[in-house]
Amino acid sequence: MPDFPDRESAKRAGKAKRKRKPSVIWPRVWNVLRHPSFVWVAGAVTVVVLAGVIYLGKVVTATPGYAIGQIETAITHNNGTKLAYYADGAGIARQVVDETTDWLVTHRGLGAIAGLEGVDEARGTRGKVQAAKLAMLEALNRSLSAELNNRRPDTAGIAERVVRTLCATAPLARITGGEHFDVTAVGQPVVSDRTAQIAVTLQYRELQVDIPIAIDMEQAGRRWRVVGVSGLSHALDVVNTAQAERQAIDNRSVAERVAATLEVGSPTVEREAHGRKQTTYLLHLPLTNHSADTVIGVMLALRTRASEAAPAMELEVQHPIAGGTTSPEVWRFDEPTSKPSAVAAILAHPDRLVVRVRDLVIDSAGQADTMWTAGRRSGGS
């Protein structure tokens, strides 16, 4: 029969098994750590690592990409100091206003800036342009400040918000109207000496046209800063061309409908002299309604072939023209002989006259239906 140990003997045997031998590793490690040579090596490694971290930090912060990231952070947190450090906001706004205003005046005349604060009171072309730029710059700065200080949640990115604000504010609003432009691509910074450019592609949403521009950056010490935008004039040319093409398509469709409804005959001019100081011009123009509906209003534009770019003279018909009938319209102009007028200059050469329909109103089943050309609808001639 086996001899089982009692409880006390088993407890003492278990404690003896659990006792470990003293470690010989940690005393050796401690001796190595206390050795003077190890202290020097550890200190040198620490210095090298810290120096590397500092160097890499300076390398990263001295890049255009880092500056763009800081601008985004500054806008997100409404940090105006950081934003001004990495972007010349005032200079960019002034450049946008200068280039777009000059483009407007060059391509659409002074009428494009009429009505802006201070323009009507200014004298001379230069004074009117400067007054328009000042009014537009103030409006743009107010809009941008309000948008950048907006803390409301917005699914659009910062770039989208800035583009949206620019396009909705004068002077760009005079060109873009209610159209939409989306940021579809942003390239990597291309560095050349102490300048850099970031290619940005906008898409004209309504017409699916790509518009290239570029963000200009300059290096000041180790800091990169956004200082301007390149390609604005070219971008406006692209927008203008796209709008003109769409307008031509729309206008062609309306012109076909107008031509099928109303035929404008050949104009003739009858001249009657009243003494030596007065001349009466009678303009005869037959209008034929080819439709089954009644034409209740017509607006015509009269000009000569040599003055296509000049403002046209408007002629209006305010009486019904029944379907299938021709109405011989006559306009009477009394002009002084001693002082030549624009009307007399136009009517003096009947063979050069050109008449186009601007507005046409028909009575369709008791309801007025207006057809007009795209140029007329957008305020053009």
C-alpha positions as CSV (number, residue, x, y, z in Angstrom):
1,M,0.0,0.0,0.0
2,P,1.5,3.4,-1.0
3,D,2.6,5.8,1.6
4,F,0.6,9.1,0.9
5,P,2.1,12.3,2.4
6,D,0.0,14.2,4.8
7,R,-1.3,17.7,4.0
8,E,1.5,19.7,5.5
9,S,4.2,17.7,3.7
10,A,2.4,18.2,0.4
11,K,2.2,22.0,0.9
12,R,5.9,22.2,1.7
13,A,6.7,20.2,-1.4
14,G,4.6,22.5,-3.6
15,K,6.3,25.6,-2.3
16,A,9.7,24.0,-2.9
17,K,8.8,23.3,-6.6
18,R,7.5,26.9,-7.1
19,K,10.8,28.5,-6.0
20,R,12.7,29.7,-9.0
21,K,16.4,29.9,-9.4
22,P,17.8,33.4,-9.2
23,S,18.0,35.2,-12.7
24,V,21.5,35.8,-14.1
25,I,20.3,37.9,-17.1
26,W,19.0,41.1,-15.6
27,P,22.1,41.7,-13.5
28,R,24.1,41.5,-16.7
29,V,21.8,43.9,-18.5
30,W,21.9,46.3,-15.7
31,N,25.7,46.2,-15.7
32,V,25.7,46.9,-19.5
33,L,23.3,49.9,-19.1
34,R,25.5,51.3,-16.3
35,H,28.6,51.1,-18.5
36,P,29.9,54.6,-19.5
37,S,30.4,53.6,-23.2
38,F,26.7,52.5,-23.5
39,V,25.6,55.9,-22.0
40,W,27.6,57.7,-24.7
41,V,26.3,55.5,-27.5
42,A,22.7,55.9,-26.3
43,G,23.1,59.7,-26.1
44,A,24.6,59.9,-29.6
45,V,21.7,57.8,-31.1
46,T,19.1,60.0,-29.3
47,V,20.7,63.1,-30.7
48,V,20.8,61.7,-34.2
49,V,17.2,60.6,-34.1
50,L,16.1,64.0,-32.8
51,A,18.1,65.8,-35.5
52,G,16.5,63.5,-38.2
53,V,13.0,64.2,-36.9
54,I,13.7,68.0,-37.0
55,Y,15.2,67.8,-40.4
56,L,12.3,65.8,-41.8
57,G,9.9,68.2,-40.2
58,K,11.5,71.1,-41.9
59,V,11.6,69.3,-45.3
60,V,7.9,68.4,-45.1
61,T,6.8,71.9,-43.9
62,A,8.9,73.5,-46.7
63,T,6.7,72.1,-49.5
64,P,3.8,73.6,-51.5
65,G,1.6,70.6,-50.5
66,Y,2.1,71.3,-46.9
67,A,1.1,75.0,-47.4
68,I,-2.1,73.9,-49.2
69,G,-2.9,71.6,-46.3
70,Q,-2.4,74.4,-43.8
71,I,-4.7,76.7,-45.8
72,E,-7.4,74.1,-45.7
73,T,-6.9,73.7,-42.0
74,A,-7.0,77.4,-41.4
75,I,-10.3,77.7,-43.3
76,T,-11.8,74.8,-41.5
77,H,-10.9,76.2,-38.1
78,N,-11.5,79.9,-39.0
79,N,-7.9,80.7,-38.3
80,G,-7.4,84.0,-40.1
81,T,-3.8,84.4,-39.0
82,K,-2.7,81.0,-40.4
83,L,-4.7,81.7,-43.6
84,A,-2.9,85.0,-44.2
85,Y,0.4,83.4,-43.5
86,Y,0.0,80.8,-46.3
87,A,-2.2,82.7,-48.8
88,D,-2.3,86.3,-50.0
89,G,-6.1,86.5,-50.0
90,A,-6.2,90.3,-50.7
91,G,-3.9,90.0,-53.7
92,I,-5.7,87.0,-55.2
93,A,-9.1,88.8,-54.9
94,R,-7.6,91.9,-56.5
95,Q,-6.1,89.9,-59.4
96,V,-9.4,88.0,-60.1
97,V,-11.3,91.3,-60.1
98,D,-8.7,93.1,-62.3
99,E,-8.5,90.3,-64.9
100,T,-12.2,89.5,-65.1
101,T,-13.2,93.2,-65.3
102,D,-10.8,93.9,-68.0
103,W,-12.1,90.9,-69.9
104,L,-15.6,92.0,-69.5
105,V,-15.0,95.5,-70.8
106,T,-12.9,94.2,-73.7
107,H,-15.4,91.6,-74.9
108,R,-18.8,93.1,-73.8
109,G,-18.2,96.9,-73.6
110,L,-18.8,99.3,-70.8
111,G,-22.4,98.2,-70.7
112,A,-21.3,95.1,-68.8
113,I,-20.3,97.2,-65.8
114,A,-23.1,99.8,-65.9
115,G,-25.1,100.1,-62.8
116,L,-22.3,99.2,-60.4
117,E,-21.7,101.5,-57.5
118,G,-19.7,104.6,-58.6
119,V,-19.6,103.7,-62.3
120,D,-22.3,106.1,-63.6
121,E,-20.7,109.0,-61.7
122,A,-17.2,108.4,-62.9
123,R,-15.8,110.2,-65.9
124,G,-14.0,108.6,-68.8
125,T,-13.5,104.9,-69.6
126,R,-10.6,104.5,-67.2
127,G,-12.5,106.1,-64.3
128,K,-15.5,103.9,-64.9
129,V,-13.4,100.8,-65.0
130,Q,-11.6,101.6,-61.8
131,A,-14.9,102.4,-60.1
132,A,-16.3,99.0,-61.2
133,K,-13.2,97.2,-60.0
134,L,-13.5,98.9,-56.5
135,A,-17.2,98.0,-56.3
136,M,-16.6,94.4,-57.4
137,L,-13.6,93.9,-55.1
138,E,-15.7,95.0,-52.0
139,A,-18.5,92.7,-53.0
140,L,-16.1,89.8,-53.6
141,N,-14.3,90.3,-50.2
142,R,-17.7,90.4,-48.4
143,S,-18.9,87.2,-50.0
144,L,-15.6,85.3,-49.5
145,S,-15.4,86.4,-45.8
146,A,-19.0,85.2,-45.2
147,E,-18.4,81.9,-46.9
148,L,-15.0,81.2,-45.1
149,N,-16.5,82.1,-41.7
150,N,-19.5,79.8,-42.4
151,R,-19.4,77.0,-39.8
152,R,-22.5,75.2,-41.2
153,P,-21.9,71.6,-42.4
154,D,-21.4,71.5,-46.1
155,T,-20.9,68.4,-48.2
156,A,-18.9,70.4,-50.7
157,G,-15.1,70.7,-50.2
158,I,-13.4,74.0,-49.5
159,A,-12.3,74.3,-53.1
160,E,-15.9,73.8,-54.3
161,R,-17.1,76.4,-51.8
162,V,-14.6,79.0,-53.0
163,V,-15.3,78.4,-56.7
164,R,-19.1,78.6,-56.0
165,T,-18.6,81.9,-54.2
166,L,-16.4,83.4,-56.9
167,C,-18.9,82.4,-59.6
168,A,-21.8,83.8,-57.8
169,T,-20.2,87.2,-57.0
170,A,-19.4,90.1,-59.3
171,P,-17.5,90.2,-61.6
172,L,-17.7,86.5,-62.5
173,A,-21.4,86.4,-62.0
174,R,-21.7,88.7,-65.0
175,I,-20.2,86.0,-67.1
176,T,-21.3,82.7,-65.5
177,G,-24.8,83.7,-64.5
178,G,-26.6,80.8,-62.8
179,E,-24.2,78.1,-64.3
180,H,-22.3,75.6,-62.1
181,F,-18.6,74.8,-62.1
182,D,-17.2,71.8,-60.3
183,V,-13.5,71.1,-59.3
184,T,-12.9,67.7,-61.0
185,A,-9.0,67.5,-60.8
186,V,-6.2,69.0,-58.8
187,G,-2.7,68.1,-59.9
188,Q,0.6,67.8,-57.9
189,P,2.7,71.0,-57.4
190,V,5.2,71.6,-60.1
191,V,8.2,73.4,-58.6
192,S,10.5,75.6,-60.7
193,D,13.1,77.5,-58.7
194,R,11.2,79.5,-56.1
195,T,7.8,79.3,-57.7
196,A,5.3,76.5,-58.1
197,Q,2.0,75.8,-59.9
198,I,-0.9,73.5,-59.1
199,A,-3.0,72.6,-62.1
200,V,-6.8,72.7,-61.4
201,T,-9.5,71.5,-63.8
202,L,-13.1,72.9,-63.5
203,Q,-16.0,71.4,-65.3
204,Y,-18.8,73.5,-66.8
205,R,-21.6,71.3,-65.5
206,E,-24.3,72.4,-67.8
207,L,-22.2,72.0,-71.0
208,Q,-19.7,69.3,-69.8
209,V,-16.7,71.5,-70.8
210,D,-13.3,71.3,-69.0
211,I,-11.8,74.6,-68.0
212,P,-8.1,74.6,-66.9
213,I,-6.6,77.1,-64.5
214,A,-3.6,77.0,-62.2
215,I,-2.8,78.1,-58.6
216,D,0.4,80.1,-58.4
217,M,2.7,79.8,-55.4
218,E,5.9,81.5,-54.3
219,Q,8.5,80.5,-51.8
220,A,9.4,83.0,-49.0
221,G,12.3,81.6,-47.0
222,R,11.1,78.1,-46.1
223,R,7.4,78.9,-46.4
224,W,5.3,78.4,-49.6
225,R,2.4,80.9,-50.1
226,V,-0.5,81.0,-52.6
227,V,-0.2,84.3,-54.4
228,G,-2.4,84.2,-57.5
229,V,-4.3,82.3,-60.2
230,S,-3.1,81.8,-63.7
231,G,-5.2,81.2,-66.9
232,L,-8.2,83.3,-65.9
233,S,-8.5,85.1,-69.3
234,H,-8.2,81.8,-71.1
235,A,-10.8,80.2,-68.8
236,L,-13.2,83.0,-69.5
237,D,-12.6,82.6,-73.2
238,V,-13.5,78.9,-72.9
239,V,-16.7,79.8,-71.0
240,N,-17.7,82.5,-73.4
241,T,-17.1,80.1,-76.4
242,A,-19.2,77.4,-74.8
243,Q,-22.0,79.8,-74.0
244,A,-21.9,81.2,-77.6
245,E,-22.1,77.7,-79.1
246,R,-25.1,76.9,-76.9
247,Q,-26.7,80.2,-77.7
248,A,-26.2,79.6,-81.4
249,I,-27.9,76.2,-81.2
250,D,-30.8,77.6,-79.1
251,N,-31.1,80.6,-81.4
252,R,-31.1,78.4,-84.5
253,S,-34.0,76.3,-83.1
254,V,-36.0,79.4,-82.2
255,A,-35.2,81.1,-85.5
256,E,-36.6,78.1,-87.4
257,R,-39.8,78.2,-85.4
258,V,-40.1,82.0,-85.9
259,A,-39.4,81.7,-89.7
260,A,-42.1,79.0,-89.9
261,T,-44.6,81.3,-88.2
262,L,-43.8,84.8,-89.5
263,E,-42.2,85.8,-92.8
264,V,-40.6,89.2,-93.0
265,G,-40.8,90.7,-96.5
266,S,-38.3,93.0,-98.2
267,P,-38.3,96.5,-96.6
268,T,-38.8,99.6,-98.8
269,V,-38.3,103.3,-97.9
270,E,-40.3,106.2,-99.1
271,R,-38.9,109.6,-98.6
272,E,-40.9,112.8,-98.5
273,A,-39.4,116.3,-98.2
274,H,-41.2,118.9,-96.2
275,G,-39.5,122.2,-97.1
276,R,-35.8,122.6,-96.4
277,K,-35.9,121.6,-92.7
278,Q,-37.9,118.4,-92.4
279,T,-37.8,115.0,-94.1
280,T,-40.3,112.2,-93.6
281,Y,-39.2,108.5,-94.0
282,L,-41.9,105.9,-94.5
283,L,-40.6,102.4,-93.9
284,H,-42.8,99.7,-95.5
285,L,-42.5,96.1,-94.4
286,P,-44.9,93.3,-95.1
287,L,-45.3,90.6,-92.4
288,T,-47.0,87.3,-93.4
289,N,-48.4,85.0,-90.7
290,H,-48.0,81.4,-92.0
291,S,-49.4,79.7,-88.9
292,A,-53.0,78.9,-88.0
293,D,-52.7,81.0,-84.8
294,T,-53.0,84.8,-84.5
295,V,-49.8,86.8,-84.0
296,I,-50.6,89.4,-81.4
297,G,-47.2,91.1,-81.0
298,V,-43.9,91.4,-82.8
299,M,-40.6,93.1,-81.9
300,L,-38.2,93.6,-84.8
301,A,-34.5,94.7,-85.0
302,L,-33.6,97.0,-87.9
303,R,-30.0,97.6,-88.9
304,T,-27.8,97.8,-92.0
305,R,-25.4,95.1,-93.2
306,A,-22.4,97.4,-92.5
307,S,-23.5,97.9,-88.8
308,E,-24.0,94.4,-87.5
309,A,-22.0,95.2,-84.3
310,A,-23.9,98.4,-83.7
311,P,-27.1,98.6,-81.6
312,A,-30.2,97.9,-83.7
313,M,-33.3,100.1,-84.0
314,E,-36.4,98.4,-82.5
315,L,-39.6,98.3,-84.4
316,E,-42.8,97.1,-82.7
317,V,-46.1,95.7,-84.0
318,Q,-48.9,95.8,-81.4
319,H,-52.0,94.7,-83.4
320,P,-53.2,91.2,-84.3
321,I,-52.1,89.5,-87.5
322,A,-54.5,86.7,-88.3
323,G,-53.3,83.3,-89.4
324,G,-52.7,83.0,-93.2
325,T,-52.8,86.8,-93.8
326,T,-50.2,89.5,-94.7
327,S,-50.1,92.8,-92.9
328,P,-48.4,95.7,-94.7
329,E,-46.7,97.5,-91.8
330,V,-45.6,101.1,-92.1
331,W,-43.5,103.2,-89.7
332,R,-43.2,107.0,-90.1
333,F,-40.0,108.9,-89.1
334,D,-39.9,112.7,-89.1
335,E,-36.2,113.7,-89.2
336,P,-34.7,117.2,-89.4
337,T,-32.7,117.8,-92.6
338,S,-30.2,120.1,-91.0
339,K,-29.0,117.6,-88.4
340,P,-28.2,114.1,-89.6
341,S,-29.5,111.3,-87.3
342,A,-28.9,107.6,-86.9
343,V,-32.3,106.8,-88.2
344,A,-31.7,108.8,-91.4
345,A,-28.3,107.1,-91.8
346,I,-30.0,103.6,-91.6
347,L,-33.0,104.5,-93.9
348,A,-30.9,106.3,-96.5
349,H,-29.8,102.9,-98.0
350,P,-32.9,100.7,-98.3
351,D,-31.0,98.0,-100.2
352,R,-28.7,97.5,-97.2
353,L,-31.4,97.1,-94.6
354,V,-31.6,93.9,-92.5
355,V,-34.6,93.0,-90.4
356,R,-34.7,90.3,-87.8
357,V,-37.5,89.1,-85.4
358,R,-36.6,89.5,-81.8
359,D,-39.8,88.7,-80.0
360,L,-42.9,87.0,-81.4
361,V,-46.1,86.5,-79.4
362,I,-48.9,84.3,-80.7
363,D,-52.3,83.6,-79.3
364,S,-52.3,79.8,-79.0
365,A,-55.8,78.5,-77.9
366,G,-56.4,81.7,-75.9
367,Q,-53.0,81.7,-74.2
368,A,-50.1,83.9,-75.2
369,D,-47.0,82.1,-76.2
370,T,-43.8,84.1,-76.6
371,M,-40.8,83.1,-78.8
372,W,-37.6,85.0,-78.6
373,T,-34.0,84.6,-79.7
374,A,-31.4,83.5,-77.1
375,G,-29.5,86.8,-77.7
376,R,-32.7,88.8,-76.8
377,R,-33.4,86.6,-73.7
378,S,-29.9,87.1,-72.3
379,G,-30.0,90.8,-72.8
380,G,-28.1,90.9,-76.1
381,S,-29.0,92.5,-79.4
